[in-house]
Amino acid sequence: MPDLRYKPAFAKRTEIPRPKRGEGQWALGFTEPLNKNEQSKKDDDPLNVRDRILHIYSKRGFDSIDPADLRGRFRWMGLYTQRKPGIDGGKTASLGEEELDDRYFMMRVRTDGALLPPQAVRVLGTIGQRFARDTADVTDRENIQYHWVDIKDVPTIWDELFEVGLTTLEACGDSPRGFLGSPVAGVAADEIIDGTWALEEIKRRYIGDPRFSNFPRKFKTGITGHPQHDVAPEIQDVAFVGTVHPELGPGFDVWVGGGLSTNPHFTGKLGVWVPLEQVPDVWAGVAGIFRDYGYRRLRSKARLKFLVADWGTEKFREVLENEYLGQPLTTNPSPASPLGYRDHIGVHEQKDGRRYIGVAPVVGRISGTLLTQLAELMEQYGVEGARLTPYQKIVLIGVEPDRVEALVAALDGIGLSARPSNWRRNTMACTGIEFCKLAIVDTKQRSADLIAELERRFPELDATITVNVNGCPNACARTQLADIGLKGQLVVDRNGDQVEGFQVHLGGAVGLQANFGRKLRAHKVASVDLDDYVSTLVENYLADREAGETFTTWVLRADETLVRGDKVLEVVTA
């Protein structure tokens, strides 16, 4: 039986819209598990699996692992079994988990917006080298993700991460996933407010707390005080966004109920002003609403976005204030959404006169070796620390001005460009079929090949065009938010054969032009034809655009023959 005593003693009841049928909402008395995931969490708090990993599974090996832990509770420790090699995408949906499981794990290390000193970066690198076949990816949740991890090595990895202040705890599962923080918090010259303390305090209070270890589904958090809204707040379950009250000064607005996948929703903006010191309490209130009122009957409707869509933001705010905070929030207009880059690539001046440098790996794919090389350069050039970004990038903080150019050249030498092409800067990709059990197509290598070809064909592009590549419908790489979003699926080629391909989404964006893009009906592109299709799109945009028109604006108004690639326009140069 779930413990509903997590609400403050002062909580008062609010009239709640009741669904037409029981949706497994604890606060409305629907406490019996309605699916196997809910039953598993009721049987044993997933946080308890840590001790079994330490004292049983790591000593006895993979075959000793209870299936309920292996395919369920392990996720709360940042561990998923990875895809067994050699299983093609056509079998993804037809095989059971036990048939797709390899005997090795993906491990996700959360950074939660923290500044990683050189020693932490070095440890992340050596873990990849020693325990993960030299793998490491920067994810769009500001995580480091390893593959090929053996259960026997997990305790040692945890110990080494702990020594530099890092953890895998609740990096996956129905839990507070890794937090997104502004990569330039505390240093950006144009920052409204630094949210670092709030991120650290939420983590200290609530990560690993059984009161918040059993949500209906995953729960994603972002905090930024930067005017570029650099944590994609529009698609978080809860986001705290820097704003200014005319009398009270800098604080945060609260946005709730965002998410992508097959039913995308943008966040609802509460239009409030929350001081920095109140952010952890408000976070716990929003998380508590999700835990207590979230839909637990169907996994497909268990995200907070569905509850917010049903209630509306006014009702959500009322419940938050009355039942969880015990006081009203200060009303304040939500900040305007920006237009432009959010990734902090390049060299920028800090408020203290030093510089920060944003660098771009290719679609987040790095390695343990590259991380150790990066740590060496950070030490050599006196870099204060590094942060990961929600765009699969890395930002180096605290560089003396006279060391910038030498460091930029050295970074380029190890494959981290501070001045990348449009294509390298603006292409993201999820893990794909190489390791993910849900994927249907290859993403990382296919995206790298696409970048190389587009750099050859359009070396001096004078516009911003983003490309997001996903291996399945789950939108881990934010398919619906790219100028060109590619959702992996099997397609039929010209010869009638089933091959890897993509469904196309066009013109998606966050910020001032926020929308989920234009899905072209019955339009799919085989992977082998992708280079030519994207090139045709770009050529048509360059030929047909109006002065100053962005790709996002053009693609939403362009004739369908142009965006499907059925017609190719010739670019006329003056």
C-alpha positions as CSV (number, residue, x, y, z in Angstrom):
1,M,0.0,0.0,0.0
2,P,1.5,3.4,-1.0
3,D,2.1,5.7,1.9
4,L,0.2,8.9,1.3
5,R,1.6,10.7,4.3
6,Y,4.1,12.5,2.1
7,K,1.8,15.5,1.9
8,P,2.4,18.4,4.4
9,A,0.3,18.3,7.5
10,F,-1.2,21.6,6.4
11,A,-2.5,20.2,3.1
12,K,-6.1,20.9,2.4
13,R,-8.3,19.1,-0.1
14,T,-9.0,20.6,-3.5
15,E,-11.9,19.6,-5.8
16,I,-10.2,17.3,-8.3
17,P,-11.6,16.4,-11.7
18,R,-12.4,12.7,-11.5
19,P,-11.7,10.6,-14.6
20,K,-14.4,8.5,-16.1
21,R,-12.7,5.3,-15.0
22,G,-10.1,4.4,-12.4
23,E,-6.7,5.4,-13.7
24,G,-4.7,4.1,-10.7
25,Q,-4.5,7.4,-9.0
26,W,-3.4,6.8,-5.4
27,A,-4.8,10.1,-4.0
28,L,-8.3,9.0,-5.3
29,G,-8.1,5.6,-3.6
30,F,-7.0,3.5,-6.6
31,T,-4.1,1.9,-4.9
32,E,-4.1,-1.7,-6.2
33,P,-1.5,-2.2,-9.0
34,L,-3.1,-2.3,-12.4
35,N,-0.1,-3.6,-14.4
36,K,3.0,-5.6,-13.9
37,N,5.3,-2.6,-13.5
38,E,3.1,-1.2,-10.7
39,Q,3.0,-4.7,-9.1
40,S,6.8,-5.0,-9.2
41,K,7.3,-1.6,-7.5
42,K,4.7,-2.6,-4.8
43,D,6.5,-5.9,-4.2
44,D,9.8,-4.2,-3.5
45,D,11.0,-0.6,-3.6
46,P,13.4,-0.5,-6.5
47,L,16.0,1.3,-4.4
48,N,16.5,-1.9,-2.5
49,V,18.1,-3.6,-5.6
50,R,21.4,-1.7,-4.9
51,D,22.2,-4.1,-2.0
52,R,21.5,-7.1,-4.1
53,I,23.8,-5.9,-6.9
54,L,26.6,-5.2,-4.3
55,H,26.3,-8.4,-2.3
56,I,24.8,-11.0,-4.6
57,Y,24.7,-10.3,-8.3
58,S,28.1,-8.8,-8.7
59,K,29.6,-11.8,-6.9
60,R,27.6,-14.6,-8.5
61,G,27.3,-13.1,-12.0
62,F,24.7,-12.4,-14.6
63,D,22.9,-15.7,-14.3
64,S,22.1,-15.1,-10.7
65,I,20.0,-12.0,-11.4
66,D,16.2,-12.2,-10.6
67,P,14.3,-11.3,-13.9
68,A,12.2,-8.8,-12.0
69,D,15.3,-7.0,-11.0
70,L,17.0,-7.4,-14.4
71,R,14.2,-5.9,-16.5
72,G,12.8,-3.6,-13.9
73,R,14.4,-2.5,-10.7
74,F,18.0,-2.3,-12.2
75,R,16.8,0.8,-14.0
76,W,16.7,2.7,-10.7
77,M,20.5,2.1,-10.5
78,G,21.0,3.5,-14.0
79,L,21.3,0.0,-15.6
80,Y,19.6,-1.5,-18.7
81,T,20.5,-4.6,-20.5
82,Q,21.7,-3.7,-23.9
83,R,20.7,-5.2,-27.2
84,K,22.2,-8.6,-28.1
85,P,24.4,-8.1,-31.2
86,G,23.1,-9.3,-34.6
87,I,19.3,-8.9,-34.1
88,D,17.9,-6.8,-36.9
89,G,15.3,-4.1,-36.6
90,G,12.6,-6.2,-38.0
91,K,12.6,-8.4,-34.9
92,T,12.5,-5.5,-32.3
93,A,8.8,-5.7,-31.8
94,S,8.4,-9.4,-32.2
95,L,11.0,-10.7,-29.7
96,G,10.6,-10.8,-26.0
97,E,12.9,-8.8,-23.7
98,E,14.7,-12.0,-22.7
99,E,15.5,-12.7,-26.3
100,L,16.8,-9.2,-27.0
101,D,18.8,-9.0,-23.7
102,D,22.6,-9.2,-23.9
103,R,24.6,-10.2,-20.9
104,Y,26.0,-6.7,-20.7
105,F,24.6,-3.4,-19.5
106,M,24.2,0.1,-20.6
107,M,25.1,2.3,-17.6
108,R,23.9,5.9,-17.3
109,V,25.9,8.4,-15.1
110,R,23.9,11.5,-14.1
111,T,25.7,14.8,-13.8
112,D,22.7,17.0,-12.9
113,G,24.2,20.2,-14.4
114,A,27.3,19.9,-12.1
115,L,30.6,21.4,-13.0
116,L,33.0,18.5,-13.5
117,P,36.6,19.3,-12.6
118,P,39.4,17.7,-14.5
119,Q,39.7,14.8,-12.1
120,A,36.0,13.9,-12.5
121,V,36.4,14.0,-16.3
122,R,39.4,11.7,-16.0
123,V,37.6,9.2,-13.9
124,L,34.7,9.1,-16.4
125,G,37.3,8.4,-19.1
126,T,39.1,5.7,-17.3
127,I,35.9,3.9,-16.4
128,G,35.0,3.8,-20.1
129,Q,38.5,2.5,-20.9
130,R,38.6,-0.2,-18.2
131,F,35.1,-1.4,-17.9
132,A,33.1,-0.4,-21.0
133,R,35.3,-1.3,-24.0
134,D,36.2,2.4,-24.3
135,T,32.6,3.5,-24.9
136,A,31.1,6.7,-23.7
137,D,28.4,8.9,-25.1
138,V,27.2,12.4,-24.1
139,T,23.4,12.2,-24.0
140,D,20.8,15.0,-24.3
141,R,20.0,14.5,-20.6
142,E,23.5,15.7,-19.6
143,N,24.5,12.1,-18.8
144,I,27.5,10.0,-19.7
145,Q,26.3,6.7,-21.1
146,Y,28.5,3.5,-21.2
147,H,28.0,0.1,-22.9
148,W,29.4,-3.4,-22.4
149,V,29.3,-3.1,-18.6
150,D,29.7,-6.4,-16.8
151,I,27.6,-6.8,-13.6
152,K,30.8,-7.9,-11.7
153,D,32.4,-4.5,-12.3
154,V,29.4,-2.4,-11.2
155,P,30.5,-2.0,-7.5
156,T,33.9,-0.8,-8.5
157,I,32.5,1.7,-11.0
158,W,30.1,3.0,-8.3
159,D,33.0,3.5,-5.9
160,E,35.1,5.4,-8.4
161,L,32.2,7.6,-9.4
162,F,31.4,8.3,-5.7
163,E,34.9,9.5,-5.2
164,V,34.3,12.4,-7.7
165,G,30.7,13.1,-6.6
166,L,28.9,11.2,-9.3
167,T,26.2,8.6,-9.3
168,T,24.0,6.3,-11.4
169,L,21.2,6.4,-8.8
170,E,17.8,6.9,-10.4
171,A,19.3,7.7,-13.8
172,C,16.6,5.5,-15.2
173,G,13.3,4.0,-14.0
174,D,10.0,5.6,-12.8
175,S,12.1,8.1,-10.8
176,P,13.5,11.6,-10.9
177,R,15.8,11.1,-13.9
178,G,19.0,13.2,-14.3
179,F,18.4,16.9,-14.0
180,L,19.2,19.4,-16.7
181,G,21.0,22.5,-15.6
182,S,22.2,25.4,-17.6
183,P,25.7,24.5,-18.9
184,V,26.8,28.1,-18.2
185,A,25.2,28.6,-14.8
186,G,27.0,31.1,-12.6
187,V,29.3,32.3,-15.4
188,A,27.3,33.6,-18.3
189,A,27.4,37.4,-18.6
190,D,23.7,37.5,-19.6
191,E,22.4,35.1,-17.0
192,I,19.2,36.2,-15.1
193,I,19.7,33.9,-12.1
194,D,22.0,31.0,-11.2
195,G,20.0,27.9,-10.4
196,T,22.9,25.7,-9.3
197,W,22.1,25.8,-5.6
198,A,18.5,24.6,-6.3
199,L,19.7,21.6,-8.4
200,E,22.2,20.6,-5.8
201,E,19.6,20.9,-3.0
202,I,16.9,18.9,-4.9
203,K,19.4,16.2,-5.5
204,R,20.6,16.2,-1.9
205,R,17.0,16.1,-0.4
206,Y,15.2,13.8,-2.8
207,I,17.4,11.5,-5.0
208,G,17.4,8.1,-3.3
209,D,14.4,9.1,-1.1
210,P,11.7,6.4,-1.0
211,R,9.0,9.1,-1.0
212,F,10.0,9.9,-4.5
213,S,11.2,6.6,-5.9
214,N,7.9,5.4,-7.3
215,F,6.3,7.6,-9.9
216,P,3.8,6.4,-12.5
217,R,6.6,6.9,-15.1
218,K,9.8,8.8,-15.5
219,F,10.0,12.4,-14.3
220,K,12.3,14.9,-16.0
221,T,13.5,18.2,-14.5
222,G,15.2,21.2,-16.0
223,I,16.4,24.4,-14.3
224,T,17.9,27.4,-16.1
225,G,18.4,31.1,-15.4
226,H,19.8,31.7,-18.9
227,P,17.7,33.8,-21.3
228,Q,18.2,31.3,-24.1
229,H,16.2,28.7,-22.1
230,D,19.1,26.3,-22.6
231,V,17.6,23.2,-21.0
232,A,14.6,22.8,-23.4
233,P,12.1,23.7,-20.7
234,E,9.2,23.3,-23.1
235,I,9.4,19.4,-23.0
236,Q,10.3,18.7,-19.3
237,D,7.9,17.3,-16.7
238,V,8.9,20.3,-14.6
239,A,11.1,23.2,-15.5
240,F,12.1,26.3,-13.6
241,V,12.8,29.1,-16.0
242,G,14.6,32.3,-15.1
243,T,12.4,35.4,-14.9
244,V,12.3,38.8,-13.3
245,H,9.5,40.2,-11.1
246,P,9.2,44.0,-11.3
247,E,9.4,44.4,-7.6
248,L,11.0,41.1,-6.3
249,G,13.7,40.8,-8.8
250,P,15.1,37.6,-10.4
251,G,13.4,34.2,-9.7
252,F,11.8,31.3,-11.6
253,D,8.6,30.6,-13.5
254,V,7.3,27.0,-13.3
255,W,6.5,25.1,-16.4
256,V,4.9,21.6,-16.1
257,G,3.7,18.7,-18.2
258,G,6.0,18.6,-21.2
259,G,7.1,15.5,-23.1
260,L,7.6,14.0,-26.5
261,S,7.3,10.4,-27.8
262,T,4.1,9.4,-29.6
263,N,1.9,12.0,-27.8
264,P,4.0,15.2,-27.7
265,H,3.0,18.0,-25.4
266,F,4.6,21.3,-24.6
267,T,4.7,22.4,-21.0
268,G,2.0,24.5,-19.5
269,K,3.3,27.7,-18.0
270,L,2.0,28.5,-14.5
271,G,3.0,32.2,-14.7
272,V,4.5,32.5,-11.3
273,W,7.5,33.9,-9.5
274,V,9.4,31.5,-7.3
275,P,12.5,32.6,-5.3
276,L,15.6,30.4,-5.5
277,E,15.3,29.1,-2.0
278,Q,11.7,27.9,-2.6
279,V,12.5,25.9,-5.8
280,P,13.2,22.6,-4.0
281,D,9.9,22.8,-2.2
282,V,8.0,23.6,-5.4
283,W,9.8,20.7,-7.1
284,A,8.7,18.3,-4.4
285,G,5.2,19.6,-4.7
286,V,5.0,19.0,-8.5
287,A,6.7,15.6,-8.0
288,G,4.2,14.8,-5.3
289,I,1.2,15.6,-7.5
290,F,2.6,13.3,-10.2
291,R,3.2,10.5,-7.6
292,D,-0.3,10.9,-6.0
293,Y,-2.5,11.9,-8.9
294,G,-0.6,10.5,-11.9
295,Y,-2.3,7.8,-14.1
296,R,-0.9,4.3,-13.2
297,R,-3.3,2.1,-15.2
298,L,-1.7,2.3,-18.6
299,R,2.0,2.9,-19.1
300,S,1.2,4.7,-22.4
301,K,-0.7,7.4,-20.4
302,A,1.3,7.6,-17.3
303,R,3.4,10.7,-17.9
304,L,2.6,13.9,-16.2
305,K,1.8,15.6,-19.5
306,F,-1.5,13.6,-19.6
307,L,-2.6,14.8,-16.2
308,V,-1.7,18.4,-17.0
309,A,-3.6,18.2,-20.2
310,D,-6.7,16.9,-18.4
311,W,-6.5,19.3,-15.5
312,G,-5.2,22.5,-17.1
313,T,-2.6,24.7,-15.5
314,E,-5.0,26.7,-13.3
315,K,-6.2,23.5,-11.6
316,F,-2.7,22.2,-11.4
317,R,-1.5,25.4,-9.7
318,E,-4.5,25.3,-7.3
319,V,-3.7,21.8,-6.2
320,L,0.0,22.6,-5.9
321,E,-0.7,25.6,-3.7
322,N,-3.4,24.1,-1.5
323,E,-2.3,20.5,-1.0
324,Y,1.4,20.6,-1.3
325,L,2.8,24.1,-0.5
326,G,0.2,25.4,1.9
327,Q,0.6,28.9,0.5
328,P,-0.1,30.8,-2.8
329,L,2.5,31.4,-5.3
330,T,3.3,34.9,-6.6
331,T,1.7,35.6,-10.0
332,N,4.1,37.0,-12.6
333,P,4.0,36.9,-16.4
334,S,5.9,34.0,-18.0
335,P,9.1,35.0,-19.7
336,A,9.1,35.4,-23.5
337,S,10.6,32.5,-25.5
338,P,13.8,33.2,-27.3
339,L,14.9,32.5,-30.9
340,G,18.3,31.2,-31.7
341,Y,21.0,28.8,-30.5
342,R,20.9,27.2,-27.1
343,D,24.0,25.0,-27.2
344,H,26.7,27.5,-26.2
345,I,29.1,26.3,-28.9
346,G,32.1,28.6,-29.5
347,V,34.0,31.0,-27.4
348,H,32.1,33.3,-25.0
349,E,33.0,35.9,-22.4
350,Q,32.2,35.1,-18.8
351,K,31.0,37.6,-16.2
352,D,34.4,37.4,-14.5
353,G,36.4,38.2,-17.7
354,R,37.4,34.6,-18.4
355,R,36.0,32.6,-21.3
356,Y,33.8,29.5,-21.7
357,I,34.2,27.3,-24.8
358,G,31.5,25.0,-26.1
359,V,32.6,22.1,-28.2
360,A,30.8,19.6,-30.4
361,P,31.4,15.9,-30.5
362,V,29.8,14.1,-33.5
363,V,26.3,13.3,-32.3
364,G,27.5,12.9,-28.8
365,R,29.6,9.8,-29.6
366,I,32.9,10.1,-27.7
367,S,35.0,7.5,-25.8
368,G,36.7,6.8,-22.6
369,T,40.0,7.7,-24.3
370,L,38.7,11.0,-25.5
371,L,37.5,11.9,-22.0
372,T,40.9,11.2,-20.6
373,Q,42.5,13.3,-23.3
374,L,40.0,16.1,-22.5
375,A,41.0,15.9,-18.8
376,E,44.6,16.2,-19.7
377,L,43.9,19.3,-21.8
378,M,41.8,20.8,-19.0
379,E,44.7,20.4,-16.6
380,Q,47.3,21.7,-19.1
381,Y,45.3,24.8,-19.9
382,G,44.0,25.5,-16.4
383,V,40.3,24.9,-17.2
384,E,38.1,25.1,-14.1
385,G,35.6,22.4,-15.2
386,A,33.3,21.0,-17.8
387,R,29.6,20.7,-18.1
388,L,27.5,18.6,-20.4
389,T,24.6,20.1,-22.4
390,P,21.1,19.0,-23.4
391,Y,22.4,19.0,-27.0
392,Q,25.0,16.3,-26.7
393,K,27.8,19.0,-26.4
394,I,30.5,19.9,-23.8
395,V,31.2,23.3,-22.4
396,L,34.5,24.1,-20.7
397,I,34.3,26.8,-18.0
398,G,36.9,29.2,-16.7
399,V,39.5,29.6,-19.5
400,E,42.0,32.5,-19.4
401,P,41.7,34.7,-22.5
402,D,45.3,34.3,-23.5
403,R,44.9,30.5,-23.6
404,V,41.8,30.3,-25.7
405,E,43.2,29.9,-29.2
406,A,45.8,27.3,-28.2
407,L,43.1,25.3,-26.3
408,V,40.7,25.5,-29.2
409,A,43.3,24.1,-31.5
410,A,44.2,21.3,-29.1
411,L,40.5,20.4,-28.6
412,D,40.1,20.3,-32.4
413,G,43.0,17.9,-32.5
414,I,41.2,15.3,-30.3
415,G,37.9,15.7,-32.2
416,L,36.1,18.4,-30.2
417,S,35.4,21.4,-32.4
418,A,34.6,24.8,-31.0
419,R,33.9,26.0,-34.5
420,P,32.0,23.2,-36.1
421,S,30.0,23.2,-39.3
422,N,26.2,23.7,-39.2
423,W,25.8,19.9,-39.7
424,R,28.1,18.8,-36.9
425,R,26.7,21.5,-34.5
426,N,23.1,20.9,-35.2
427,T,22.7,17.1,-35.6
428,M,21.8,14.8,-32.7
429,A,21.2,11.1,-32.6
430,C,20.0,8.6,-30.1
431,T,21.8,5.3,-29.3
432,G,20.1,3.4,-32.1
433,I,20.1,-0.3,-32.9
434,E,23.7,-0.8,-32.0
435,F,22.8,-1.1,-28.3
436,C,19.1,-0.2,-27.7
437,K,16.5,-2.9,-27.5
438,L,13.8,-0.6,-28.7
439,A,15.5,0.7,-31.8
440,I,14.7,-0.4,-35.4
441,V,17.6,1.3,-37.3
442,D,21.1,2.5,-37.0
443,T,21.4,6.1,-35.9
444,K,24.9,7.1,-34.6
445,Q,27.0,5.9,-37.5
446,R,24.3,6.8,-40.0
447,S,24.2,10.4,-38.6
448,A,28.0,10.7,-38.7
449,D,28.0,9.6,-42.3
450,L,25.2,12.1,-43.1
451,I,27.1,14.9,-41.5
452,A,30.3,14.1,-43.5
453,E,28.3,14.1,-46.8
454,L,26.4,17.3,-46.0
455,E,29.7,19.1,-45.0
456,R,31.0,18.1,-48.4
457,R,27.9,19.3,-50.3
458,F,27.2,22.4,-48.3
459,P,30.5,23.5,-46.7
460,E,29.5,27.1,-46.2
461,L,25.8,27.0,-45.3
462,D,24.6,30.5,-44.3
463,A,21.6,29.3,-42.3
464,T,20.8,27.1,-39.3
465,I,19.3,23.7,-40.0
466,T,18.9,21.1,-37.3
467,V,18.7,17.4,-37.9
468,N,17.6,14.9,-35.1
469,V,17.8,11.2,-35.8
470,N,15.9,8.6,-33.7
471,G,16.0,4.9,-33.9
472,C,12.3,4.4,-32.9
473,P,9.2,6.4,-32.1
474,N,10.2,7.2,-28.5
475,A,11.9,10.5,-29.5
476,C,15.0,10.3,-27.2
477,A,16.7,12.5,-29.8
478,R,13.7,14.9,-29.9
479,T,12.6,14.0,-33.4
480,Q,9.6,16.4,-33.4
481,L,11.7,19.4,-32.4
482,A,14.2,19.5,-35.3
483,D,14.1,21.3,-38.7
484,I,14.5,17.8,-40.1
485,G,13.4,15.0,-37.7
486,L,14.0,11.5,-38.8
487,K,12.2,8.7,-37.0
488,G,13.6,5.2,-37.6
489,Q,11.4,2.5,-39.1
490,L,11.5,-0.2,-41.7
491,V,10.5,0.9,-45.2
492,V,10.0,-0.7,-48.6
493,D,12.6,0.3,-51.1
494,R,12.3,0.5,-54.9
495,N,12.9,-3.2,-55.3
496,G,10.1,-4.1,-52.8
497,D,12.6,-5.1,-50.1
498,Q,12.2,-4.1,-46.4
499,V,15.1,-1.9,-45.4
500,E,16.1,0.6,-42.8
501,G,14.6,4.0,-43.3
502,F,12.9,7.0,-41.7
503,Q,9.6,8.8,-41.3
504,V,10.2,12.5,-41.8
505,H,9.1,15.4,-39.6
506,L,9.9,18.9,-40.8
507,G,10.0,22.3,-39.2
508,G,9.8,21.4,-35.5
509,A,11.3,23.9,-33.0
510,V,11.3,25.1,-29.4
511,G,11.5,28.7,-28.3
512,L,9.8,31.5,-30.2
513,Q,8.7,29.2,-33.1
514,A,7.8,26.2,-30.9
515,N,5.9,23.5,-32.7
516,F,6.1,19.8,-33.3
517,G,6.7,20.0,-37.0
518,R,5.1,18.9,-40.2
519,K,4.7,15.1,-40.6
520,L,4.6,14.2,-44.3
521,R,1.8,11.7,-44.8
522,A,3.0,8.4,-46.3
523,H,6.4,9.9,-46.9
524,K,9.4,7.7,-45.9
525,V,13.0,7.7,-46.9
526,A,15.3,4.6,-47.1
527,S,18.5,5.1,-45.1
528,V,20.6,4.7,-48.3
529,D,18.7,7.6,-49.9
530,L,19.0,9.9,-46.9
531,D,21.9,12.0,-48.1
532,D,20.2,12.8,-51.4
533,Y,16.8,13.6,-49.7
534,V,18.3,16.0,-47.2
535,S,20.4,17.6,-49.8
536,T,17.3,18.2,-52.0
537,L,15.5,19.8,-49.0
538,V,18.4,22.1,-48.4
539,E,18.7,23.1,-52.1
540,N,15.0,23.8,-52.3
541,Y,15.1,25.9,-49.1
542,L,18.0,27.9,-50.4
543,A,16.3,28.5,-53.7
544,D,12.8,29.3,-52.4
545,R,13.4,31.1,-49.1
546,E,12.5,34.7,-48.7
547,A,14.9,37.3,-47.2
548,G,15.7,36.3,-43.6
549,E,13.4,33.3,-43.6
550,T,14.4,30.4,-41.3
551,F,14.2,26.8,-42.4
552,T,11.4,26.3,-39.8
553,T,9.2,29.0,-41.3
554,W,9.9,28.0,-44.9
555,V,9.2,24.3,-44.5
556,L,5.9,24.9,-42.8
557,R,4.7,27.0,-45.8
558,A,6.5,25.4,-48.7
559,D,4.8,23.5,-51.5
560,E,4.6,19.7,-50.7
561,T,6.5,18.8,-53.9
562,L,9.5,20.8,-52.5
563,V,9.6,19.2,-49.0
564,R,8.9,15.7,-50.3
565,G,11.8,16.1,-52.7
566,D,9.7,15.4,-55.8
567,K,10.9,18.7,-57.3
568,V,14.3,20.2,-57.2
569,L,14.8,24.0,-57.5
570,E,18.0,25.5,-58.8
571,V,19.7,28.0,-56.5
572,V,20.2,31.3,-58.3
573,T,23.2,33.3,-57.3
574,A,23.6,37.0,-57.8
